[in-house]
Amino acid sequence: MAKTIARLRPLTPPSTNGNGAGERRQSVELASPTRRKPSWVLLGALLVGFSALLGAWIFTSNSERTSVMVAARDIDPGEVIDSTDLQAVEIGGSTGLRAIQPSQQDLIVGRAARGPIPAGTLVNRDLFVDDGQSIPQGFVVVGAALAPGAIPISGLRAGDRVDVLALARTTAGLDDGVEGAAVLTTGTVWTVEAAGSGTSTSDVWVSVLLPADAQSGFAQAAGDGLLRLSLLGAAE
């Protein structure tokens, strides 16, 4: 309930009665108090204005777009790329983004992929090396045409880690059990593609990156039809 203030104001001049005492007639006038805006109202208005400015700034920041290069197709390890293997896409702007812009693609065109690069991968210089240097020192890439039973039923992809196995022959024939296989080395799948002419249509050509001192055993097992590849789980 609003408070009221009583304010006294003389209505008529004072008069004197017969006894000589002054008598002042007074009336009471009611006045409404002066209302003041609380300080929190002003603070609220400032906060609303600040929120509007902040929202506009966030919208503007998110609206900024940056053009970068991605792999236009799956690129195999060691493959030298050209401009047709890249395409430009636009993404939201981000500070510290490690990417190649369209004007910088000459930094990687003509270089070789270090490893498999799936289509759509955001590319940067660290994914490539000079042509001829994609194979680490002390390693080699060897390949063989393998029947479907010589590789995991799920198939292999570039970059998969595998055990290279050589089956043993017994007097009863080929021992195709795991207990009869010797692990020659561990390698990394380099490429996987359909085998060429002169092989079964179901054969797959698999190239594997492995230590140089294991290549002779790989070749011997492949030539004897004893080579098997076992897919490894993720490294700990």
N, C-alpha and C positions, 0 to 999 in steps of 0.2 A: 504494500500500500504506500502510495507516495505521501511524503510528509508535506505539510503546509507551514508557512511562516506567518505568524500574526504580526501585522505592522500597524501601529497606532498612528492616526492622523487626526488633527483637530478639525472639527466640522464648523464650529461657530466660535466667534470671539468669546472670551470668558465673560461671565456676568457676575454681578455681586448681589447676594441676597441680603435680606434684612439684617443679618447678623454680621455682615462685613467680610465674610469669608469668601474667597474666590472659588468659583466652581467651573471646571472645564469639562464640557461635554466631548466625549470621545466616541469614535466608532472603530470598529475593527474591520480592516480590509485584508482579505486573504489573497496572497500572491503565490504563484507557482514557482518552484525553485528552478534555477538555471540547470539544464541537463548537459552533461559533458560526455563525449564519446570515450569509451574505455580505450586504453592503449592497445589492448589485444586486438581490437578491430583493425587498427592501422598495421599491426604486425601480420595479421592474417592476409591483408591485401598485398603486403610485400612478399609473403611466401607464395601466394598465387602467381604473382608476376614472375618470381624467380623460377617456379616450376614450369611456367610456360616457356621461358627462355631456355631452360635446360632441355625440355622436350624437343624444341626446335633444333638445338645443337645436336642431340643424339640422332634425330632424323636425318640431318644433313650429313653427319659422319657416316651413317649406315648407307646413305645413298651414293657415296663415293665408290666408284668402280675402278678396278685396275685390270689391265689386259696382260695376261701371262701365257706362257707356252706349256702345252701338255703333249704327251705322246699320242699321236693320231692312230696308232695301232700297237699291237704287242711287239716289243723289240727284244730280240734274243741277245744273250750275253755275247760280247765280242763283235756284234754287228755294227758296221759303220753307218751312220745315219745321214740323211740329207734333209732338205727343207720340206719334202713331201711327207716325212715321217712325223712332222710337228704340226700342231694347229693352235691358233690363238683362242682363248676363252676369257670371259670377263668374270671377275670375282669381286666380292666386297673388299674394300681397301683394308689393309692390315699392316701395321708397322713390324719390321723385322722379318718380313716374308722372304724366304730364300727361294727365289724363282727367276726364270729367264723371261724377260719381256720381249715382245716381237722384234724390237729394234736391236736386241742383243743375241739373236739366235745364231749369229756367226761364231759365237763363243763355243758352241757345241756341234754345229754342222761339220761333218768330216771327222768327228771323233767316234770312238768305239764305246759301246755300253759296257760298264763294269759287270753287270748282271742283268737278269731279266727285268724288263720295264713294261708292266701291263699298260694297255691302252687307257688313256685318261689320267695317267700319273703326272703330277706337277713336276716338271723337270728342272734340274739345277746342275751346275758344273760338276758337282761331286759325283754325279751318276755316270760320268764319262771319263775316259782316259784317251791318250793319244793312240792312234791306230797302231796295232802291233804290241800294245802294252796291257791289253785287257787280261792276259793270262799271267798270273803271278809267277815270279821267278821260282824255279824248282818244281813247277807243276806242268802238266801237259793235258791236252784234251784229246781223248781217243773215243772211237765210236764203234758200234756193232749193230747189225740187224738182229733183232731179237723177236722171237715168237711171243704171242700174247701170254703164254704160260711162264715166260722168263722174267716178267715184270709184274708188279702188283696189279690185281684185277681193277683197281681204281684208276690205274694209269699213272703216268709220271708227268711232271711239268718242270720247266726250267727253274732252277733254284732249289729243287728238292734235294735233301741229303740222303744218300743211299749207302748201304754196304754192298761191296762188290764181292760176289760169291763164286766159287768154282766147285761144281759138283764132282763127286768121286765116282769112278767106274769100279764095278765089282765083277766077279766072275759070272754073276747072274745078270749082268747088264748095268744100266745106269742107275745109280742110287740117287733118286730125286728127293730124298728126305732131307730135312734141315740138319739132322745129325750127321749126314754124310757130306756136308758142304764145308769148305774151308773159306774163311773170310780173308780175302786178299788185301783189301784196303777199304777205306771210307772215301767217298767222293761226292761231288755235287753235279747234278744233272745240268748239262750245258744247253742242249737242244733236244727236242723230241719232234720227229716228223715221220711221215710215211716213208717206208723203205722204197728204194728205187727198183729199177728193172732187174730181173735175175733173182728175185726173192719172192717169197709168198706174198700175196696181196694183203694178208693180215699181219705181216711183219711190221715192226716199228724200228726206225733207226734212232738209236739213243746215243748221244755224245755225252761223255762224263769228264769232268775236271778232276784229276787225281794226281797224287805225287808221281814224279817222273820215274822213280824206281819201281813203281807198281805197274807200269804200262806193259811190260813184257808178259807178266802173268795174266793181265786183262786180255791181251791179244791171243795168247795161247788158249785160254778158256773159251774165248769167243770162237776161235777156229775149230775147236773140238766139240762145239755145241754144248759146252758145260757151263757157260756164263749165266749167272742169275743176278738180278738186282733186287735188294730188299730195302723198302722205304723205312727211313728212320724217323723217330719222333723228334720233337723240338729239343734243341740242345739246352741243358740245364744252365 
